[in-house]
């Protein structure tokens, strides 16, 4: 027994010694020089009331801090389509570059180019094409009684599913979203909550479903009502986003990266993007909306 304890102690000391040998001071002059890059994010849609572009800068890993500075003022942000061109001014209070779509409407089927430049940075650009809108064929409501695990309390929860017809002969990408509005008890105000489809299920590609009717995952009402209680009236607004591949790939890889949860043993996920000369994403989508009211 004593011998086994001594053996374990020696092995532990050897392990610590080996780990310490792996840690070496590196001369900063031997590290590769990495220049800062512009980081640009923008998504355009015919339904939006404003064009918004966020510009930041990258921070190299080899330094005192790594990551992205979210806001960079002093850049020139230009959006163009054909012969139309507009420069987006910087909004100090909001921390982004934006302009009303009334002065520069976004049109389905058109290709847009985003160009961003700033002093001491390499200029960047990206291109995307706005997809056509896809009508929502139906939005079906359902309900189920659920039991809470610890209190055994029964709740009546509502769900919604959307169905749409996928265009045949092309690869299509979608995202489903929505919100629920309902009156607050004993007041005339209205509360809003997101319609939860589950983030991993909200992004959909038509693989093996080309040209078929597609049904979304089940979206859950966040506000549950106990059986026997007076039920509120709900206004459910469901959105179907027909996205380009740029938008789909970017949000899919961001979700996969978030799933790692900072696990050092997880396989790293390279975030997809299309900013030439920089980092980030410039994509497009076309949104279709349906509203359903559930009376109490």
N, C-alpha and C positions, 0 to 999 in steps of 0.2 A: 504493500500500500504506500509506504513511504517512497519507494523507488518510483512508483507511478506518479506521485505528486511532484517529485523532483523532475521527472521527465517532462511533465506538462509545463512546469515552470521554465525549464530550459527552452522548450519549443516556443513558448510565449516570448521570451527574451530574444530569441533568434528572429521571430516574426517582426517584433518592433524594430530590431536592428536592420532587418532587410528593408522595412518600409522607410526608415530614416535614410537609408542609402539611396532610395529612389528620389528623395527630395534634394534638389541641388539648386543653388543660386545660379541664375543665368544672367550674364552680362546684357543689360538692355540694348547695347549696341549690336548684339548678335540677333536680336529679334527682327522679324520682317517689318518693314515700314508699310503701314496700311493707311491710306488716305480716307478721310471722312467722305461719305457720300450723301447725296440727297435721298430722303425717304419720302415717298409721295403716295397718298391714298385718296382715291376719288371714285365714286360710283354714280353713274348717271341713269336717269329714267325719265320717260315722257310725263310721268305723273308727278314728279317732284316740283315743288314751287321754287326751289333754289338749287343752284349748282354749287357744290361745296367740295373744296380740295384742301386736304391737310398736308402741310409740308414740314418735314423735320430733317434731322441729320443723324447719321449713324455715329456710334461711338465704338471704336475698335476694341476688340477683346484685350489686346495688349496695352493696358493703360490702367489708370486709377479706377475707372468705371467703364462698364460696357452697356450697350443698349441703344436706345433711340431717344433723342430729344424731340418731344412731340411737336413743338411749335418753333418755326423759324420765320421770322419777319424779314422783310427786305428782298424777298424773291419775286421774280416775274413769272406769273402763271398765265399761260395763253391756251385757250381752247379754240379749235377750229374745225370746220366741216365744210368741205368744198371751198367756196369763196368767202364764207362767213368766218369771222374771227372776232374773239372777244378776250379782253384781259380781265382777269378776276382780281379785284382789289382785296387788300388784307383787312380783315375785321379784327381790330385789336381786342375788343371785349370778348368775342367768341374764340379768338385764337386760330382762325382759319381764313382761307381765301374763298369768297363766295360772291354770287351775283344772282339776281332774280331770273327765272326762266322766261319771264315775260319779254325780256330783252334778247334772249337767246334760247328759243324753244328747242327741245330735244325731240327728234323724230325717229320713229321706228324704221329699221332697215338702212339707216345712214351710218357712215363710219366717221368717228371723231378722233382727232389727234390732240393730245395734251402735251405741252412743252413747258418745262420749268427750268429756270436758270437763276443763279444767285452768285454774288461775288465770291471768289475763291473756291467755287465748286464746279465740277464738271456738269454741263447741261444734260438734262435727261428728257426722255420723251416716251410716249406710249400711245397705242392705238387700240380702239375697240369699236365694235359694231353693235348697235342696239337691236335686240331680237324683236320679233313681232309679238303682239299680245295673244295669249291663249285663253279663250273663254272658259269660265268655270261652268261645267254642265250642271252640277248639283252640289248642295251642301246639306248633308243629312245629319240630324240631331239624334242622340241616343242618351240613355242614362243608365246608371248602375248604382246599387247600394254597396258601399264598402265599409269594412270594419277597421277601426284603428287598432293597431297592434297592442298598445299598452293599456288603453282605456276601454277597449271593446265598444267604443262609441260608433254608432252607425251613421254614415253620411250618405246623402244622395248627391252623386256627382254627375255632371253632364259632359257629353262628348260631342265632337263634330268631325265629320270626314268630308273632304272635298273630292269630286271626281271631274276629270277633264279628258278631252280627246287629244292624244299625242299625234302631232303631224308625222306622216309616214315618209320614209326615205331620207331622213336626216337625224343626226344625233342632237338630242335636246336635253337641257338641264333646267332644273326647277328648284325653287325653295318655297316652302309653305310657312305662313305666319298668320298672326291675327291678334285681336284683342277683344275683351269683353267689357261692356259698360253696364253698370247696375246701380240703382239708387241706394244711398246710405240710409240705414234705419234712422227714423225720427229726424230726418232732415231732408232738404230739397236738393242737396248736392249729389253729384254722381261720381262714383269711383270707377277707375279703369284698371284692368289687369291684363297681362299678356295671356294669350291662348297658347298653352304649352303643348307642342308636338314632340318634345324631346329633341335636344339639339342634334343628336346624332342621326335622327330620322328626318329632320327638316329639309335636308339637301337630297335631291332625288335626280337620278339620271335614267334615261329611258332604255337602258340596256335590257335586252330580252323583252322589251315592251314596245318596240317601235310600231307606231301606227295603231296602238291599242288604247282602250280607255284605261286611264291610270287613276287609282284611288289613293289618296294621301294616307299617311299614318293617322292614328286617332289623336285629335287635339283635345286636351282636357281643360275644362273650366276650372280656374283656380279657386273660385268661391263656391264652396259646397254648402248644401242645405240639409239639415237633418229631417228625416221623414216625419211628417205630421206638423212641421212648422209652416208658417205662411211663406210661400215661395215668392221671391222677388221676380220682377220682369228683367230679362237679360236682353241686351242688344249685342249680337255676336257679329263681328266684322272679320271675315276670313280673306286672306290675301294669297294669291298664287303669283309667284314671281317666275317669269320665263327668263332665265339668265343666260349670259354667254358663258363659254367654257372658262374664261379668265376668272370671272366671279366665282364659279363653282369650284374650280381647283384651289383658289386662294382660301375660301372659307372651309373647304374640306380639310386642307392641310393645317389650318389654324386649329380646327377642332381636334384633329389627331394629335397635334402638339400639346394642346391643353390636357388631353387624356393622360399624358405621361405624368402629370401632377408633380413635376420636379424630381421624378424618380431617376437617380443617377445611373441606374442599370438599364433604363429604357432606351430603345433605339431612337436616336435623334431623327426628327422629321424636318426636312427642308421645306420651308414655307414657299409656296408657289407665288410667282409674281411676273409682271411683264414690263417693268420700268427699265428701259434701256439706259445703261450707264449709272443706274442707281438701284434703289430697293423700293419695294411696295407694290401696289396694284392699282390699275385703272380699268374698271370693268363696267358692264351695263346690264340692265334688266328692264323688263316691261311688266308692269303690275296690273293684275285683274282683281277686282274686289267684289265680294258678295256680302250682303248684310241680311241677317235673319234675326227676328225678334221672337223671343220666347216669353209669352205672357204668364203672369203669376196666376 
